[in-house]
Structures are given as C-alpha cells and as structure tokens.
Amino acid sequence: VLCESSFILGRCAAFLAWELQHAGAERAAELGTAPLEACQVAIAAILDLLQFRLADQYTVRTVCESITEILEACDEASPLRMQLCRGLFGNADAPSGQNEGLLSKVTSAHVSNDQLQATIMGVMAAFQGVSWIVQEMLQHSTSHAVQLPAVRTLGAFYGNQLDLDVTAIGALPEALRAVIMAMTSFPESLILQQHSCYALCMIAEHVAEPDNGVSGEVLVHCAAAAGQALHLVHGRCDSRDNCASYNALYLRKEATRCIAAVCRVLPDLGCWLRERGVHEVLAGALRSTAESMADGKRDIEAEETLCLEVLALSYVLGPEMAVLEPLRRWGAAKPAVARAAADTVVELARAAASSDGPGNSTTTGSHAVPPATGTSKQSGPAALFRALPVGGCSEALLAAMRVHVADEELQGRLR
C-alpha cells in the first residue's frame, strides 16, 4: 500500500507540476495556489516515507522513481525542486556532522544493491545533470561499485530521452568514453559488459543530434568494445539448466545491439570491423544462440538475441550470408531462426525506406571512419537491402512458412 501510494503521489505531483509550469497567466489565475500546495503536501509525504522506510529497497526504489518524475516536470526555479533539494540533501547551514542528507543515508544503506544504486544515481542526475555521472565514473574509475550503477544510469537516461537538452548533448562524447573506460577496467564482468553495451547503444542512437561533438573515432571504439565483449562469451551455451549461462545470452544480445546501432550511424564501419575479424565472433555468437535452442521451440529472449545477431552480422558480413545461410541451415528445424531472419529483412527494408537514397551516408565530417582497405562497397541500409537476393530470400522464407504452418505468430512475421 505504501509503495503504490507513493507511486500515485509522485505521478499526480508530476502532472500538476508540469501543468503549473506550462500554464499561461489566465490558466494560472484560474488554478490558484491549490495545485502548488497539493504538490508540496505530496512531496512532504513521500520524503517522510523515504525517511521511515529507509531500509526497504522496494519503497526506496518507488520513491526515488517518483522523485525523478517530479524533477523532470519542474524547471530549475521551481519551489517544488527546492523543496526536494532540501529534503534530500539537508540544510547546508547546519553544523558540521549534522547535515548528512537523506539521499546520502539511502545510498549508504543500500551500498551493495547495484540496481538500486542506479536508481539513486538517476535522482542525482535529475538534479545535477548527466555530466555528474560521467564525472563520478572518471573519479572512481577503479570502483566496480560505482561503475556498474553509473553505466546502468547512463543507459536508462539516454534510452528514455527522445529529445536531449543542450547539457545532455554536450555530455555525449565523454559519456561514451567513460563507458568504454569502464569496460576496459572490468573486462571479466559479464554484467557490467552487458549494461555497458546497452548504454553505448542508447548513447549512439543520439549522435545524430546537431553539435554533439562525437567523432567517428569514438564510435569506432564503441563497436570495437562491443566486439571485444563478445569474446568474453565466445562458445558459451545458453542452457536453461544453468541460470548463469543466461548472462551469456544477454551479453550477446546487448553487444550485437550496440554493433548494429553504431553501424547504422556509420555504415562504412561494417567493412572496418570485417577486416578485423569481428564477423567471425558475430558468426560464432549466432551459432551458439541458434544451437542452444531446442528444435521446434520458441523463446522470446533468445529470438530477440538471434534477430540482433543476424542484423549486426548483416552490417559486417552482408545480408546474403547473415540472413540466408542461417535460414537455410536452421530455419526448418528452429522457428526462432526463421523469425530472426524475417525480422531482419523487415528491419533492413524499413531502414532503407527511411534513408535518403542509395548514396545516403553518415560517414562525412566528424563521423568519418578509417577507410577499409581494398573495398569501396557501400554498406548503408539501402545498399544492404538491395544486396539481398530477392529470389533466394523469397524461396527460403516461403520454405519456412510451409514447414511452420501451424505457428500463426511466425506465419505473420514471415508474410
């Protein structure tokens, strides 16, 4: 009841705060002081709840998420923001030793809970901006306890933002470098590598923002870091009998998602990665995931991973090998592979349709990629889609439809 109540209070307060901020003079006069007073009561209630349920991780998570939502609805000068600041960080004028803020107590109480630490960092980022997280990562580069929640927070922040403000755009280059540095510092941590690949992907998807300052060299390092992470789980199975093995599946999922995202931004990067043998690691990842699936069985997580592996391999090796070969090899026995191939074809078609044309490329200017030797082949979405052999692709998809005729969901994807 307490968790649900704090969620509702946070949502309602955020709604009212946004309404107050965007109300015109006439609307503000009509609303009066009642909405602001109601928000202040709600904030006081959730701060009290945080104080008295300090040790309960579920309450802390819900309250912190509510606070973040309220902060996102307020501007810098909002009295609600100031109220939250006083409640979470204490009184700066208090005597030394008596001014430990509530948020500091929460952090200390749950220091070993990485997921909750990421939520708490999200609150800090809402107050001080995403640059604060990057600075924390740089200052505590050898601390796994700082790096993991920070990487999670960066992934969640950039993944949830459709339009970035100037500060978040300016932090893009350093955020990418900080995540890559964390991956280098803890190369054996599957969980950190997994969340880092996701964060790199979410950040890379924003590099089309103007004046982002992200160079092609940094994006190349992103793809290289994701490729290196794949080596960590090379050849590992994904048996359901071993729960730890699913970490291998999740790491492959996020690493291939990252490679595909960066290659969409830098189409020529696929040739560069192929020259360095990354296609072999991607092919090994695809083989491991496909062969871990039982014949005739469906699995949502594994199928999403398969699709990302096929898509990434399409950018690096070309769609004929990446789509048709797995479909011919496993498509009849494994419906998951048939779904991955079908979804990849659709993804390439949509990406091609949204591009400017055959010559469209984002490899100019600050996004230039080191040239791949001995090749001038274009590898943008439109070029990749055109590279699919129409006859062979249609034949393989139709063959899969005939084999899996009883699977209505798969039939729709194949159609």
N, C-alpha and C positions, 0 to 999 in steps of 0.2 A: 504493500500500500504506500509506503514511504517513497519507494523508487518511482512508482507510477505517478504519485502526486508531484514529485519534483520535476518529472518529465513534463507534465501538463503545465505546471507553473512556468517552467522555462520556455515552453513553446508559446504560451499566451503572452508572457512578458516580452518575448522577442517580436511577436506580431504587433503588440502595442507600441514597442519602441520604434519599430520601422514606420508605423503609422504616424507617430508623433514627429519623426524626423522628416517625413515627406509631406506632411500636411501643410497646406497653404495657410495664409493668415486667417481666412474665413473659416476654414475647417478647424484650425487650432482654437479659434474662439469658441466654436461650437462644441469642441471636445472638453474644453476647460482643463482643470487640474486633476480631475478624477483618474484619467489613464496613467499619468505620471505617478500619482500616489499609489495606484494599484500595483504598478511595476515595482515601486520601492518596497512595498509590503512583500511581494513575491520574492524579490531578491533577498530581503532580510530572512525570509523563511528558509530558502534553500541554503543560505550561508549558515544559519543555525543548524540545519540538518547535517551539513558537512562537518560542522564542529562536533556534534554529538554522536555522529556515526562515522567518525574518523577511521576506525579500524575495519569497516566493512567495505570491501572492494567494489561491490555492486552499487552501493549508494554513492561512493566516491565517483565512480565512472559516470553514473547517470547525472549527478550534479555538475561535474566538470563539462559534460557534453551540453547540458542546459546553459551553463555559463558561457561557453563558447558561442552558442547560438545567439544569446542575448548580445554579446560583444559584437558579433558580425552585423547585427541590426542597428548598432549605435555608431554615431560619429565620435570623433576624438573629444569633443567638448561636452558630450552628453553627461548629465548628472548621474545617470544610471551607471555609466562606465566608471565615474569617480567613486560611486558607492561600492562597486565591485572591487575596485583597486584598493580601497581602504580595508574592505573585509578580507581580502586575500593576502595582502602584503603588509598589513598592520599600519601603525602610526609611526611615521619617520621621526617624529619629535619625542617618542617615548624614550625613557632612559635605556642605556646600553644593557643588553641582556633581557630586556622585557619587550622587545619589538619583533620577535620572531613571528612572521606572518603565518596565516592559516595554510596557505599553499605550501610553504616550506615544511610545515608539520605533516601535511599529507604526503609530500614527497618522501620524507624520512620514514613514515610509517609503512610505505609500500615500495621500498627501495629495490626489492628483488622481483617485483612484478613488472616485467618488461612492457607488457601490453598496457597496463595502467599508467606506467611512466610516459608512454607515448601520448596517452590522453591528456595527462597533466602538461606535457610539453606543448600540446595543442592550445591549451589555455594561455600559456606563456607567449606563444606565437601570436595569438589573437591580440595580446596586449602590446607586445614589443616588435612584432613583425617576424617574418620568416628568417630574416638575416640573423636574428638572435640564435636560432637553432644552428645555423651554419657556424657561427662564432663558437658556440658550445662544443661543436664537433671538432673544430680546429684546436681549441684549448685543451680538450680531453681526448686527444687522438688515440691514446693507448688504452682507453677505458671502454671495455665492451659494454659495461652497464650504461654508458652514455650514448655510445654509437648506435646500438640496436634501437632503443626507443626514438632516437633522433631521426634515424633513417625511416622508421615507420611513420613518424610525424610528417616528414617531408613528402612521403608517398601519399599519405592521406590528404595533406594540404593541397598539393598540386593536382591530385586526382579529383578533388571535389570542386575545384575552381574552374568555371567556364571562362571568365574574364578576369585577368590579373590586373592588380593595380601597379603603379609605377615601381613601388618598392619590391614587389614580388617578381616583376620582370627583371629588375636590376640584379636580383639575387640569383637568377638562373645559372650563370656561369659558375659562381662559387658553390652553389648547391650541387651541381654536377660533379665538380672537383672533390667536394667533401665526401660525397657518397662513394666515388671511386677510391678515395683515400681509405675509407672505412673498409672497403672490400679488400684492398691491398694489406691492411693491417691485420685482418682476421680472415685469412683465405680458407681456413678449415671449418668455419662456422656456417653450416648449411642454412640455418635460419636467417642469419644476417645477410648471407649472399642472396637468398631468396627475396627478402624485403628490399635489399639494395637494387636488385634488378627491376623490381616493380617501381621503386622510386625513380630510377633512371628513365624508365619508360614514361611515367607520368610527367616528369620534367621535360623530357624530349618532345612530348606532344605539344608543348607550349613554345617551342623555339621559333615558330612562325610569327610570333608576336614581334612588332617592329622595335628596332633598337634594343634587342635582347642581349647583345654582346656575346653570344655563344658562337665560337668559331668551329669550323669543320673539324679542326684537330681535336677539340674536346669531345665532339660527337663520335669521332673515330675511337677515342679512348673508351667511350661508353660501350660501344659494340665489342671492342676487344675485351673489356672487363666481363661482359656477359658471356662471351665465348670462353674465357678462362674459367668462369664459374661452372660451365657445363663439364669441364674436365673433372671437376670435383665429384660428379655423379656418373661419370662415364662407365657404362656397363652395369650399373646398379639396377636391380629389378624393382618392381613396384607391387610386390606380393601383398595381398590383403592380410596374410597371416602375420606380417611384421609391420606394426604401425609406424616404426621409424622409417621404413622404406618409402612411405608416402611423402616424406620430406624430399626425397629424390625427385618424385613426380612434380611436386610444387616448384622446386628449384628449376627443373627443365621448363616448366610452364612459364615462369616469370622471365627466365633468361631468353627464351625464344620470343616471348612477347616484346622484350626490350630490343632484340636484334631487328625484328620486323618493324618496330616503331621508328628506330633510327634509320633503317634503310628506306622507309617511306619519305623521311626528310632528306636523306642523301642517297638517291637511287644508285649512284656510281659506287657506293660503298660496298655493294654486293661483290663486285669484281675484286676489290681490295681484300675483302675477307676470304674469298675463294683462293686467292694467291697464297694466303697464309694458312690454308688448310682447315679453316673453320667449317667448311662444308662437310668434312669428314666427321667432325664432332657432332654437327647437327644431324647427319645421317645416322650416326650411332645412337643419338638420343631418340630419334624417330623409331628406329628398330627396337630399342629397349622398351619404349612405351607400347608399341604395337604388339610385340611378342609377349608382353606381360598380361595382355587382355585375353581372356578365355574366348574361344570360338563361339560365335553366336550371342555373346553377352554385350550389354550396354553399360556404360559407366560415364556419368556426366563429367566428372572431373578429368578422367583420362581422355575423354573425347575432346574437351576444350584444349587440353595439352597437345593432343595429336594435331588438331587444327592449327595451333600456333607453330608447332614444329614444321608442319608442311608449308605454312605460309613463309616462315623465316627461310626455309630451305629453297623456296621458290625465288626469293630475292637473291640468294647467294649462288645457287646452282642452276636456276632456271626452272620454270614450271613443268616442262615436259618430264624431266627426271623426278622432280619433287612431288608432282600430282599423279602422273600416270603410272610410274613404277610401283609405288605403294598400293595404288588401286588395283593394279593387275596382280600384284603378289598376294595381298591380304584381303582385298575387297570382298571376295566371295565368302570367305570364312569369318571375317571380322566386320560386322556392321559399323563399328566405331571408326574404322579406317575409311569406309565408304562415306560416312558423314563428314569426316575431316577433309576428304578430297572435294566433296561437293561444296562445303562451306568456303574452302579456299578459292574455288573457281568464282563463287559469288562475290567474295571479298575483293578479288582482283578485278572483277568486272565493275564493281561499284567504284573502286579507287580509280580505274581507268576512265570511267564516265565523269568523275568529278575533277579530273586533271584537265589542264588547258588544251592538251593536244599531244601529238606524237613527240614533239620536241620539248615538251614541258620538263623542266629540271630545276631542282632547288640547289644545285651544286655550284652556283655562281657566288661571287662576292665573298662574304665572310664564311660561307658554308662550303668552301672549296675542299675537295677530298684529294689526297695524294693520288696521282694518276696510277691506274693499274697498267702494268707493262704488257705490251703485246695485245691490247684489246681496246677497241673504241665502241664496243657493243653497248647500246643503251639498255638500262635495266629499270626504268621507271614503271609505274603501274600499267600504263597504256602499252608499253613495249612488252612487258611480261604477259599481259593478257593476249596480245597478238601472237606471242610465241607459243601459245597453247595450240597444238594440232587439233583442229576442230573435229575432224573425222574420228581420230583415235580417242579423243576425250569423250565425245558423244557415245561412241561404241562402248567404252569402259563404264560410263555412267548408266547406260541402258542395261548392260550386263548385270550391274549391281542391283538395279531395280527388279530384274527378273528373279534374281536369287533371293532377295529380301522382300518378297511381295507381301508378306504378312505384317511387316513393320510399317504402319501407316505414317508415323512421325518421320522415319527415314525416307519413305517414298516422297513425302512433301519436300524434303531438303534436296533429294536427287532431281525432282522435277524442276 
